Amino acid sequence: MPVGSADAIPAFARRYKVSCALCHNVIPALTAFGEQFAANGFRFASGEEPTDTIATGDDLLSLPRSLPVAVRLDLYAQAYANGRAATDFQTPYGIKLLSSAPISKTLSYYFYTFFDERGEVGGVEDAFIQVNDIGGQPVDLIVGQFQVSDPLYKRELRLEFEDYAIYRTRVGTVPTDLTYDRGIMATADVAGFGVTGMVYNGNGKGAADEERHFDNDIFKSYLFHLTRDLADGVSIGALLGTGQTKLDGVRNRTNYFGANGTVSRGPLELNLQYLRRTDDSPTFDPNELTSTVDGGFAELLVRPAGSRWYGFGLYNLVKGDRPLVDVRLGTPANLRRFESYAVGVGRLERRNFRWTAETSWDPRQERWRWTLGVVTAF
C-alpha cells in the first residue's frame, strides 16, 4: 500500500548498494518493488532496523553514517508554434535536493526542496514523517506536506513534461486543488482493498499568514480513496472528497468524486482517471450557482523489457461551466475547456540519466510545443 511518493533519490541506492533499476523503471517512475519500498518507509522490509548507522551506545538513537542526500536535475529546451515559432532554453528547469532515511523500525522521514524551480527558489514540496504498521497492523500514517493526488497517480513520478491537468484545476477564487497541501494521510489493507483517508487544510502549501496560521479558516478538507486489484496487472479505484473554505463570511463547499483504473500487460501500461468537482460558491458570492468541472486523463506508457527505450502518450480533458484556473501556465483567460495531447519517446542512457523528446498539441490555443530534455539524479 504505497503511501509516499519516492522521487528518484540515489541516496537509497547508496544505502543498500543496489542499482536504481530495482525501484525505478525509467527514472523517476516506480517499479512494483519501488512502490512497496516507499510503503515500507523507504526500506527493503517493513520493520527493518535502520541500516548503515553509527554505534552511539544508545538503543534509542539511530544515526546514519552520513547525511542521506541526493540531487535531481532537469534541463529542457522547448520550441513553440502559435502563428510564430519561438525557442526557449530552460536550463535548468529544476534542481531538487532530496533526503530520506529510517529513524527507527517504524519511523522514517522524506523531504525535498527546490533550489531552483523555473528560475526561482521553489521551496519545500514533499515533507513528511511516516509511521508504519501502527499497533502491529497493516496501517501506515503520514504527517506533513504531500500531494492530495498521490493515492491516485503521482505527478512527481510521471514521465511526461505535460502535467495531469485535472489535479491542478481550480475555479473562481477557491484555493483548493489536488496538488500539495498539509495534513494527515492514513492507509490500510482491509479485506483485499487498499484504503486511504486524509484530512488536510484545503488551501495549498502557501506561506503562513500574519498570525502564523497556515490554514486561513476553521474548516478542513477530507478525502477517501478505495482501490482493489482485480487481476494481475488490473486495478480500479474510487474517490470521494469534500471540504469547505471561507472568505468574508461566505462559505464554499468543494466536493470531489471520481474513478481511476490501471491495466498493465507486458510492456504496456494504461492509466485512466475521471474526476468531477463541484463548488457551491466558487467566488464566495452567496447568490451564485453551483459550479461543476468534469475532467480526467488517459495515459499510455510503453516500456519494453530489456530495452532502454521508452514511449508515452497523455491525453487531458477538463470542462467547466465557468472559467477554469491554473490548468496549465499560459492558458487563455475565460477558458472553460482545456484539452491537450502529448506523445513522446526517450532513452535511458544510464540508470540515473535519461533523455526525452515530447510533442504536445493544445487545440484551444492552436499551439504546438516540442520539448527536448534530460533528467538525472545523483
Residue pairs with C-beta under 8 A, 6 or more apart in sequence:
1 39
1 138
1 140
1 187
1 188
1 189
1 194
1 196
2 30
2 35
2 36
2 38
2 39
2 150
2 187
3 38
3 39
3 130
3 140
3 142
3 150
3 185
3 187
4 38
4 39
4 42
4 110
4 126
4 128
4 130
4 142
4 146
4 150
5 38
5 126
5 146
5 147
5 150
5 154
5 156
5 157
6 12
6 23
6 30
6 34
6 37
6 38
6 42
6 100
6 110
7 28
7 72
7 96
7 98
7 112
7 126
7 156
7 157
8 20
8 24
8 27
8 28
8 70
8 72
8 352
8 375
8 377
9 70
9 72
9 98
9 99
9 100
9 112
9 377
10 20
10 70
10 352
10 377
10 378
11 68
11 69
11 70
11 98
11 99
11 100
11 101
12 23
12 37
12 42
12 68
12 100
13 19
13 20
13 22
14 68
15 51
15 52
15 64
15 68
15 101
16 44
16 51
19 351
20 27
20 351
20 352
20 377
21 31
21 351
22 31
22 33
22 34
23 30
23 31
23 33
23 34
23 37
24 30
24 31
24 34
24 351
25 31
25 34
25 303
26 159
26 303
26 310
26 346
26 348
26 354
27 348
27 351
27 352
27 354
27 375
27 377
28 72
28 156
28 157
28 375
28 377
29 157
29 158
29 159
29 301
29 303
30 38
30 157
37 43
37 44
39 46
39 132
39 140
39 187
40 46
40 48
40 132
41 102
41 106
41 107
41 108
41 130
41 131
41 132
41 140
42 100
42 101
42 102
42 108
42 110
42 130
43 50
43 51
43 102
43 108
46 132
46 133
47 105
47 106
47 132
47 133
48 102
48 105
49 62
49 102
49 105
50 62
50 64
50 101
50 102
50 103
50 104
50 105
51 102
52 64
52 65
53 62
53 63
53 64
53 65
54 63
54 64
54 65
56 63
62 102
62 103
62 104
64 101
67 99
68 99
68 100
68 101
69 97
69 98
69 99
70 97
70 98
70 99
70 377
70 378
71 95
71 96
71 97
71 98
71 377
71 378
72 94
72 95
72 96
72 98
72 112
72 375
72 376
72 377
73 92
73 94
73 95
73 96
73 375
73 376
73 377
74 92
74 93
74 94
74 95
74 373
74 374
74 375
75 90
75 91
75 92
75 93
75 373
75 374
76 90
76 91
76 93
76 161
76 371
76 372
76 373
77 87
77 88
77 89
77 90
77 91
77 371
77 372
77 373
78 87
78 88
78 90
78 369
78 370
78 371
78 372
79 85
79 86
79 87
79 88
79 369
79 370
80 86
80 87
80 88
80 367
80 368
80 369
80 370
81 367
81 368
81 369
82 365
82 366
82 367
82 368
90 118
90 373
92 116
93 118
93 373
94 114
94 116
94 117
94 118
94 122
95 114
95 115
95 116
95 117
96 112
96 113
96 114
96 115
97 112
97 113
97 115
98 111
98 112
99 109
99 110
99 111
99 112
100 108
100 109
100 110
100 111
101 108
101 109
102 108
103 109
106 131
106 132
106 133
106 134
107 129
107 130
107 131
107 132
108 129
108 130
108 132
109 128
109 129
109 130
110 126
110 127
110 128
110 130
111 124
111 126
111 127
111 128
111 144
112 124
112 125
112 126
112 127
113 122
113 123
113 124
113 125
113 127
114 121
114 122
114 123
114 125
115 121
115 122
116 122
124 145
124 205
125 145
125 156
125 180
125 205
126 144
126 145
126 146
126 147
126 156
126 180
127 144
127 145
128 142
128 143
128 144
128 145
128 146
129 142
129 143
129 144
130 140
130 141
130 142
131 140
131 141
131 142
131 143
132 140
133 139
133 140
134 140
134 141
137 188
138 188
138 189
139 186
139 187
139 188
140 186
140 187
140 188
141 184
141 185
141 186
142 184
142 185
142 186
143 184
144 182
145 180
145 181
145 182
145 205
146 180
146 181
146 183
146 185
147 154
147 155
147 156
147 167
147 178
147 179
147 180
147 181
148 167
148 177
148 178
148 179
148 180
148 181
148 198
148 200
148 223
148 241
149 155
149 164
149 167
149 178
149 179
150 185
151 185
151 187
151 196
151 223
151 225
151 227
151 237
151 239
152 167
152 178
152 225
152 237
152 239
152 260
152 273
153 164
153 260
153 271
153 273
153 299
155 163
155 164
155 167
155 179
158 164
158 299
158 314
159 301
159 310
159 312
159 344
159 346
159 356
160 299
160 312
160 314
160 342
160 344
160 358
161 342
161 344
161 356
161 358
161 360
161 371
161 373
162 314
162 316
162 340
162 342
162 358
162 360
163 316
163 328
164 273
164 297
164 314
164 316
165 295
165 297
165 316
165 318
165 327
165 328
165 338
165 340
166 178
166 273
166 275
166 295
166 296
166 297
166 316
166 318
167 177
167 178
167 179
168 177
168 178
168 179
168 326
168 327
168 328
169 177
169 277
169 293
169 295
169 318
169 320
169 324
169 325
169 326
169 327
169 338
170 176
170 177
170 324
170 325
170 326
171 277
171 279
171 282
171 291
171 293
171 320
171 322
171 323
171 324
171 325
172 252
172 279
172 282
172 283
172 284
172 291
172 322
172 325
173 247
173 282
173 283
173 284
174 245
174 252
174 254
174 279
174 282
174 284
175 202
175 203
175 204
175 206
175 245
176 202
176 203
176 204
176 221
176 243
176 245
176 254
177 204
177 326
178 256
178 275
179 204
180 204
180 205
181 200
181 201
181 202
181 203
181 204
181 205
181 221
182 200
182 201
182 205
182 214
182 215
183 198
183 199
183 200
183 201
183 220
183 221
184 198
184 199
184 200
185 196
185 197
185 198
185 200
186 196
186 197
186 198
187 194
187 195
187 196
188 194
188 195
189 195
192 228
192 229
193 226
193 227
193 228
194 226
194 227
194 228
195 224
195 225
195 226
196 223
196 224
196 225
196 226
196 227
197 222
197 223
197 224
197 225
198 222
198 223
199 220
199 221
199 222
200 220
200 221
200 223
201 214
201 215
201 220
201 221
202 215
202 219
202 220
202 221
202 243
202 244
202 245
202 254
203 214
203 215
203 216
203 217
203 245
206 214
208 214
209 216
217 244
217 245
217 246
217 247
218 246
219 243
219 244
219 245
219 246
219 251
220 243
221 241
221 242
221 243
221 244
221 254
222 241
222 242
222 243
223 239
223 240
223 241
223 256
224 239
224 240
224 241
225 237
225 238
225 239
226 237
226 238
226 239
227 235
227 236
227 237
227 238
227 260
228 235
228 236
228 237
229 235
230 236
233 262
233 263
233 264
233 265
234 261
234 262
234 263
234 264
235 261
235 262
236 259
236 260
236 261
237 259
237 260
237 261
238 257
238 258
238 259
239 256
239 257
239 258
239 259
239 260
239 275
240 256
240 257
241 254
241 255
241 256
241 257
242 253
242 254
242 255
242 256
243 253
243 254
244 251
244 252
244 253
244 254
245 251
245 252
245 254
246 252
246 284
247 284
248 284
250 281
250 284
250 285
250 286
251 281
252 279
252 280
252 281
252 282
252 284
253 279
253 280
253 281
254 277
254 278
254 279
255 277
255 278
256 275
256 276
256 277
257 275
257 276
258 273
258 274
258 275
258 276
258 296
259 273
259 274
260 271
260 272
260 273
260 274
261 271
261 272
262 269
262 270
262 271
262 272
263 269
263 270
264 270
266 305
267 302
267 303
267 304
267 305
268 300
268 301
268 302
269 300
269 301
269 303
270 298
270 299
270 300
270 301
271 297
271 298
271 299
271 300
271 301
272 296
272 297
272 298
272 299
273 296
273 297
273 298
274 294
274 295
274 296
275 294
275 295
275 296
276 292
276 293
276 294
277 292
277 293
277 294
277 295
278 290
278 291
278 292
278 293
279 290
279 291
280 290
280 291
281 288
282 288
282 291
282 322
291 320
291 321
291 322
292 320
292 321
293 318
293 319
293 320
293 321
293 324
294 318
294 319
294 320
295 316
295 317
295 318
295 319
295 338
296 316
296 317
296 318
297 314
297 315
297 316
297 317
298 314
298 315
299 312
299 313
299 314
299 315
300 312
300 313
300 314
301 310
301 311
301 312
302 310
302 311
302 312
303 310
304 310
308 347
308 348
308 349
309 345
309 346
309 347
309 348
310 345
310 346
310 347
310 348
311 343
311 344
311 345
311 346
312 342
312 343
312 344
312 345
312 358
313 341
313 342
313 343
313 344
314 340
314 341
314 342
314 343
315 340
315 341
315 342
316 338
316 339
316 340
317 337
317 338
317 339
318 324
318 327
318 337
318 338
318 339
319 336
319 337
319 338
320 336
320 337
321 336
322 336
323 333
323 334
323 335
323 336
324 331
324 335
324 336
324 338
327 335
327 338
328 338
328 340
330 365
331 338
331 364
331 365
332 364
332 365
335 364
337 364
338 364
339 362
339 363
339 364
340 360
340 361
340 362
341 360
341 361
341 363
342 358
342 359
342 360
342 361
343 358
343 359
343 360
344 356
344 357
344 358
344 359
344 371
345 356
345 357
346 354
346 355
346 356
346 357
347 354
347 355
348 354
349 355
350 376
352 376
352 377
352 378
353 374
353 375
353 376
354 374
354 375
354 376
355 372
355 373
355 374
355 375
356 371
356 372
356 373
356 374
356 375
357 370
357 371
357 372
358 370
358 371
358 372
358 373
359 368
359 369
359 370
359 371
360 368
360 369
360 371
361 367
361 368
361 369
362 369
